[in-house]
Amino acid sequence: MPFIPQNPQDIQQILDAIGVAQVDDLFGDLPQEHRLSRPLNLPDGMEERQVRKQLSRLADRNTLPSAAPTFLGAGYYRHDIPAAVGAVLSRPEFFTAYTPYQPELSQGTLRVMLEYQTFIQRLTGLEVSNASLYDGPTALAEAVLMGLRVRKSEEVWVSEGLHPEYHAVLQTYLDPLGIHIQTLPLRNLLTEPADAAIGETAVVVIQSPNYAGELEAPALFRSIKAQGHRFLVLNVCEAFSLALDPIPAELGVDAVAGSGQSFGNALSYGGPHFGFLAGRMSDIRQLPGRIAGRTEDRRNREGIVLTFQAREQHIRREKASSNICTNQALNALAATVFLHFHGMEGLQSMAAECAGLAAAFVDTARTIDGVTIHNRRFFNEVFLQVEDHTLHKWLIDDGVLIEAQIPGLGKGLLAAFTEENTPEELDRLVRMLGGSGLPSATIDLSQIPDHLSLRHDQIAWKRTSETAVMRHFHKLAQQNYCVDDGIYPLGSCTMKFNPRLNEELARLPGFSQLHPLQPPCQVQGALELIDQLEAALSEITGLPAFTLQPAAGAHGELTALLVARAFFVDRGEDNHRNTVLVPDSAHGTNPASAHMCGYQVRTIPSDARGNIDLESLRANMGTHIAVVMMTNPNTLGLFEEHIIEVQRIVHEAGALLYYDGANLNAIMGKIRPGDMGFDLLHLNLHKTFSTPHGGGGPGSGPVGVRADLAPYLPGPRLQRNDRVLYWGPIGEKSIGRVRGAYGNFGMLVRALAYIRRLGGPGLKRASEIAVLNANYLMARLPEILPPAFERRCMHEFVLTARHLKSATGASAMDVAKRLIDHHIHPPTVYFPLIVPEAMMIEPTETVSLAELDRLAEALVSVVAEAHDDPASLAEAPKTTTFSRFDDVRAVRTPKLNIEGT
Ligand SMILES: Cc1ncc(COP(=O)(O)O)c(C=O)c1O
């Protein structure tokens, strides 16, 4: 079976050690009546070459934007990606590692985060940056939410020049909070301040260059800031525009949000890319996402740790200001390599080239009869209108230009220019529009056109040679522990092996180079892949309708709760159904997501066997409950023994039962959430379906729902007309968009490759071996570290070091840190919160018996050492470059870039 190292003898040895006759005996807690009595209706597993052939065929059905002259932009830009970016991204030390919760084993990733933050600070001129968000639109939504918290305001004004996808996502995020977006009109492509109406503490969003490609005047920003204490957000869709004057901070903005895709990230049919968000130091506690900072270890050596938000959701739970957990770390790494490689100098010369091409086009196109271009100060994208309707339609249908609707001007076309376009392509575009070609004399790409200027600051950030770039990231890679190093038993994270075929397929040009706004006829292979994955996930979960749009697990939670809310609004029940119930063992993102949806959150305790407490659930149920969020197996690694009763209680009260699918790896092919009565769920493709964790992201968090909830899913959704797939219009009942484009498409390619490789039987076997391995480890350890609950576990289990701590003083953290000296990544510690001194171990199915034994023996040895010499553990780790870091200092004295502060 692919990716499972155990042979039949190993399995027998494990079964004997656990004391069961067969693997199925470990699944005794699953209710008989809902167990899947048939194989999953999926093809059998395939050989690697068969999967390669099948998915390559889908890639081949797509038309590359480079195949014919195309000028597609609108928030997604085709820029050159240096080979060094791909080479660094392919290093397992980066792409198979997880969020750097153990800084002694993750200095490589942490240093990348710090360098990324430094670049974003330099580019925006603002003081702090987080280490990436899902994409441009969600970064803007988070910036607005941050502004509302900072100003304690409920007023949002947005320019009509904002990209419609960004507007749609912002609307989705603000709707549950009852906040109505007010509009600053666009006249002649520029925002009219309408100053009188904007409140003192409003959040105001201006995009520049705006959706029509026009650069907003600095005076606009000043006039908005001049009156009142408004929170001004600059939205940036084309990151290359940050090479221009003025530097955003000089505009007086409080935050800059946007898409960083242009910096080294493949278009990949809309994702994964990343969103950036920078702000002021005074607002740092409201800045969502992860932030790395410098601190010192016990030997006074400077190193890097996660600061501020690292454990925010777990500690603050329903009071957490944001639910983001997995981010887009690997995409931020791509940007970091890209920015090192080019330096500001290279960025500026490429920006000059893009702007020069756009200016050359505009100069000529203006002379063509029947073509109108309204822009005056533009960067690399312009809005044009052609009188000939047939030509207009042909340019869209052929994927040459994108149709856009600009307030005051109506329908037209967007044309974007990057260094990937040649003067010959421009010439062809001019001819398509009815002109007689491009006079070559007009093109000087070495200078920025007169209507623009490059930024004047000479930031000390030069181009770096490829040799130096590769050496730098090679050294950083060596400072990370990753899945390819060995067992990575982080509970709740499913750190399984990441098959290389998946990586190869996601990088096929037929997938990675697709622009998300290409017409459907050019991307039938990509749409077919999405359709196949939706169908496979439906079969695996038993829920009929899926969206693949959410970017990560927490994003899926938010999406599903918004779906639930829309469902109750439709039934007129939203006023009284204002509460979400969450077990006390739940992941911190659950209450945080519910809070973001405007719900009150009530916590239900666990009972003595680690199940949700039925009495408490009953007592808290009522017509005020909208959703009950369950993880099953729960985050104690235990299957909820009363799940049938739970679903009865929830449904009798008219509420919805939600399934946090982070732990699906325990039950594939054995039981399905839909059959257990769950109404809606999210999955983590970066856990169960082997898409890599990327040092903290990207992920993918598809949401599945029962049939009658499908109309509320985010749009657009796939539709089929005869044999042709296309994106349907966003339905009236839909919650709208939750991100730009259609999801982290590259992750979807990887997940489908995995499903095809394993097939139905392979997925079932993966779950069985994951559960087998966890039970084996648990069976080996009770004398030294007892389980929190004396029960059969599923794919993970929670131990407690409480007794060890009272006997020796050594804490769960001490044990974890000492494991590092045994060259093993520690398990998750101090989660779930309800287990004192918790250590949560999830080996996954892809570790060998020898590795399981190595972890067990290391734990035995560490615990023995704790008894013999407790002080020694407090010093751990001792064999790493850094000893334990001072996390408190990292927060008290924030040093959030590679320079001074
Ligand atoms: C149980 C559980 N739910 C939700 C999440 C959130 O998923 P993500 O990090 O993809 O946002 C996690 C992540 O670790 C988790 O373990």
The ligand as a Gaussian input file, in Angstrom:
#p B3LYP/6-31G(d) Opt

LIG

0 1
 C       -9.084000      20.193000      15.216000
 C       -8.679000      21.339000      14.343000
 N       -9.619000      22.136000      13.831000
 C       -9.310000      23.185000      13.038000
 C       -8.008000      23.494000      12.744000
 C       -7.698000      24.705000      11.901000
 O       -7.207000      24.344000      10.648000
 P       -6.238000      25.300000       9.822000
 O       -4.962000      25.401000      10.558000
 O       -6.113000      24.623000       8.510000
 O       -6.910000      26.617000       9.705000
 C       -6.984000      22.686000      13.269000
 C       -5.568000      23.017000      12.948000
 O       -4.618000      22.611000      13.463000
 C       -7.318000      21.581000      14.078000
 O       -6.377000      20.791000      14.590000

